[in-house]
Amino acid sequence: MFTHIVFFKLKNIEQATEAKNILLSMEGKIQQLKGLEVGVDVLHSERSYDLALITKFDSLEDINSYAVSEYHVNSVLKYLKPMLESSKTVDYES
C-alpha cells in the first residue's frame, strides 16, 4: 500500500471548504484511488498548513497514473492550483 499526503497553504483561508470539496470530488472518479481523506486545519498555529489530503494506492505505478489522470488534472488541479500559496508532499510505502 502506498500513501500520498499533501499539505496545502491557501492564499485565502476562506476558500478552505471549497478546496476541500474539490479534493473530495475525486472519490469514485479515479480508478487507482483506493482511499481518500481531506481535513481542514483547526488549530491555525504558525506551523499549520490549511488543508491536508491523504490518499491510498495499491502501487507506485497507480500513484503515477493518478497524478496524470484526466480527472485529477482537469477537475482538481485546474481549480485548486490558483487557490494555493504552497504545498508539500510525503509519499511512503507501508
C-alpha positions, 0 to 999 in steps of 0.5 A: 500500500502506498500513501500520498499526503499533501499539505496545502497553504491557501492564499485565502483561508476562506476558500478552505471548504471549497478546496476541500470539496474539490479534493473530495470530488475525486472519490469514485472518479479515479480508478487507482484511488483506493482511499481518500481523506481531506481535513481542514486545519483547526488549530491555525498555529504558525506551523499549520498548513490549511488543508491536508489530503491523504490518499491510498494506492495499491502501487507506485505505478497507480500513484503515477497514473493518478497524478496524470489522470484526466480527472485529477488534472482537469477537475482538481488541479485546474481549480485548486492550483490558483487557490494555493500559496504552497504545498508539500508532499510525503509519499511512503510505502507501508 
